Amino acid sequence: MDDATLMRPLVTVSYAQTLDGRLATSNGSSRWISANDSLRFAHKLRASHDAVVVGAKTVRRDDPRLTVRHNVEGEDPIRVVTDSLLRTSLSAKVLANGAAEGTILAATENAPDERYEEVSALGAKILRLPGDPDGGVHLRSLMAELHRLGVASAMVEGGATLITALLRERLVDRIAVCIAPKILGRGIEAVGDLGIHDLERCVVLENISLTTYGPDIVLEADLAYCDE
Ligand SMILES: NC(=O)c1ccc[n+]([C@@H]2O[C@H](COP(=O)([O-])OP(=O)(O)OC[C@H]3O[C@@H](n4cnc5c(N)ncnc54)[C@H](OP(=O)(O)O)[C@@H]3O)[C@@H](O)[C@H]2O)c1
């Protein structure tokens, strides 16, 4: 499935980082990097997308609801978790108390059947997708499947592993990063290795807008990839 044939949603990656590019402390704590004003921006962004996508470790670490709140009007997007082996807890907020009805777990064919039964019994949709060479979900297949399900726009909220994998696959069209006026030093870096060794091959931001929300700066831009 190459870029020319892949039918997929428009993908926006959004996260909050410190000035020195950290998503979380080295023990994984990321609450609350951004201030309240920019949290509202993030919820507006959620409301403007058909789906919100996060990695399984973000669900395990933060247990987010991934709903639209903070006095923002609009419908909750479909929640999508990349969870190869369906290890998301049945009591996670994306599954418990009826939330499962609006949640898709993207798994691989290696996910155990008994987990499949347990999670689908709650009402969640499970996609069994091909695996990638690292055992994760094949992201192009996930995007193609979301498109087939009618998802025209997807907001990816992290964490770093998923963001990095999507950037590496050139599956990100836009970025909306909240930069908090904080310096953390060691911690989880927002974007890991993209295999870029030459500055001329870096991903370039275009059509940039900068907005301040209280003490935070939100940078929104389109991404441009160099020719391979
Ligand atoms: N500051 C922010 O805005 C923000 C936002 C979100 C998260 N965070 C922080 O980020 C941390 C979690 O990030 P993380 O990097 O550890 O994990 P992550 O990106 O949330 O989740 C990665 C996991 O997703 C699953 N996955 C399945 N297929 C994948 C694929 N093709 N590519 C990538 N992942 C795939 C894998 O788990 P399985 O093997 O179980 O499938 C993988 O380990 C937490 O500390 C959280 O607080 C911060």
The ligand as an SDF file (V2000), in Angstrom:
LIG
                    3D

 48 52  0  0  0  0  0  0  0  0999 V2000
    2.0560   15.2970   26.7840 N   0  0  0  0  0  0  0  0  0  0  0  0
    1.1580   14.7450   26.0000 C   0  0  0  0  0  0  0  0  0  0  0  0
    0.4740   15.4270   25.2190 O   0  0  0  0  0  0  0  0  0  0  0  0
    0.9790   13.2620   26.0300 C   0  0  0  0  0  0  0  0  0  0  0  0
    0.0050   12.6840   25.2110 C   0  0  0  0  0  0  0  0  0  0  0  0
   -0.1440   11.2990   25.2230 C   0  0  0  0  0  0  0  0  0  0  0  0
    0.6860   10.5350   26.0240 C   0  0  0  0  0  0  0  0  0  0  0  0
    1.6200   11.1260   26.8030 N   0  0  0  0  0  0  0  0  0  0  0  0
    2.5270   10.3070   27.6340 C   0  0  0  0  0  0  0  0  0  0  0  0
    3.2040    9.4080   26.7790 O   0  0  0  0  0  0  0  0  0  0  0  0
    3.5030    8.2150   27.5170 C   0  0  0  0  0  0  0  0  0  0  0  0
    3.0540    7.0160   26.6990 C   0  0  0  0  0  0  0  0  0  0  0  0
    3.7280    7.0410   25.4780 O   0  0  0  0  0  0  0  0  0  0  0  0
    4.5080    5.7810   24.9360 P   0  0  0  0  0  0  0  0  0  0  0  0
    5.3920    6.2640   23.8560 O   0  0  0  0  0  0  0  0  0  0  0  0
    5.1050    5.0510   26.0860 O   0  0  0  0  0  0  0  0  0  0  0  0
    3.3720    4.8370   24.3650 O   0  0  0  0  0  0  0  0  0  0  0  0
    2.1470    5.0880   23.3270 P   0  0  0  0  0  0  0  0  0  0  0  0
    2.6470    5.7120   22.0680 O   0  0  0  0  0  0  0  0  0  0  0  0
    1.0050    5.6970   24.0330 O   0  0  0  0  0  0  0  0  0  0  0  0
    1.7180    3.5770   23.0380 O   0  0  0  0  0  0  0  0  0  0  0  0
    2.5940    2.7730   22.3110 C   0  0  0  0  0  0  0  0  0  0  0  0
    1.9990    1.3970   22.2750 C   0  0  0  0  0  0  0  0  0  0  0  0
    0.9570    1.3330   21.2900 O   0  0  0  0  0  0  0  0  0  0  0  0
    0.9070    0.0380   20.7850 C   0  0  0  0  0  0  0  0  0  0  0  0
    1.0820    0.0120   19.3360 N   0  0  0  0  0  0  0  0  0  0  0  0
    0.4970   -0.9080   18.5410 C   0  0  0  0  0  0  0  0  0  0  0  0
    0.8650   -0.7450   17.2910 N   0  0  0  0  0  0  0  0  0  0  0  0
    1.7250    0.2950   17.2570 C   0  0  0  0  0  0  0  0  0  0  0  0
    2.4610    0.9020   16.2070 C   0  0  0  0  0  0  0  0  0  0  0  0
    2.4000    0.4830   14.9420 N   0  0  0  0  0  0  0  0  0  0  0  0
    3.2620    1.9370   16.5100 N   0  0  0  0  0  0  0  0  0  0  0  0
    3.3430    2.3950   17.7810 C   0  0  0  0  0  0  0  0  0  0  0  0
    2.6640    1.8430   18.8240 N   0  0  0  0  0  0  0  0  0  0  0  0
    1.8570    0.7880   18.5580 C   0  0  0  0  0  0  0  0  0  0  0  0
    2.0770   -0.7450   21.4220 C   0  0  0  0  0  0  0  0  0  0  0  0
    1.5850   -1.4070   22.5840 O   0  0  0  0  0  0  0  0  0  0  0  0
    1.1180   -2.9340   22.4700 P   0  0  0  0  0  0  0  0  0  0  0  0
    2.3590   -3.7190   22.2360 O   0  0  0  0  0  0  0  0  0  0  0  0
    0.4630   -3.2060   23.7720 O   0  0  0  0  0  0  0  0  0  0  0  0
    0.2120   -2.9720   21.2990 O   0  0  0  0  0  0  0  0  0  0  0  0
    3.0030    0.3580   21.8360 C   0  0  0  0  0  0  0  0  0  0  0  0
    3.8790   -0.0060   22.8780 O   0  0  0  0  0  0  0  0  0  0  0  0
    2.7790    8.3130   28.8370 C   0  0  0  0  0  0  0  0  0  0  0  0
    3.7220    8.6720   29.8100 O   0  0  0  0  0  0  0  0  0  0  0  0
    1.8090    9.4380   28.6220 C   0  0  0  0  0  0  0  0  0  0  0  0
    1.5550   10.1310   29.8290 O   0  0  0  0  0  0  0  0  0  0  0  0
    1.7820   12.4720   26.8260 C   0  0  0  0  0  0  0  0  0  0  0  0
  1  2  1  0
  2  3  2  0
  2  4  1  0
  4  5  1  0
  4 48  2  0
  5  6  2  0
  6  7  1  0
  7  8  2  0
  8  9  1  0
  8 48  1  0
  9 10  1  0
  9 46  1  0
 10 11  1  0
 11 12  1  0
 11 44  1  0
 12 13  1  0
 13 14  1  0
 14 15  2  0
 14 16  1  0
 14 17  1  0
 17 18  1  0
 18 19  2  0
 18 20  1  0
 18 21  1  0
 21 22  1  0
 22 23  1  0
 23 24  1  0
 23 42  1  0
 24 25  1  0
 25 26  1  0
 25 36  1  0
 26 27  1  0
 26 35  1  0
 27 28  2  0
 28 29  1  0
 29 30  1  0
 29 35  2  0
 30 31  1  0
 30 32  2  0
 32 33  1  0
 33 34  2  0
 34 35  1  0
 36 37  1  0
 36 42  1  0
 37 38  1  0
 38 39  2  0
 38 40  1  0
 38 41  1  0
 42 43  1  0
 44 45  1  0
 44 46  1  0
 46 47  1  0
M  CHG  2   8   1  16  -1
M  END
$$$$
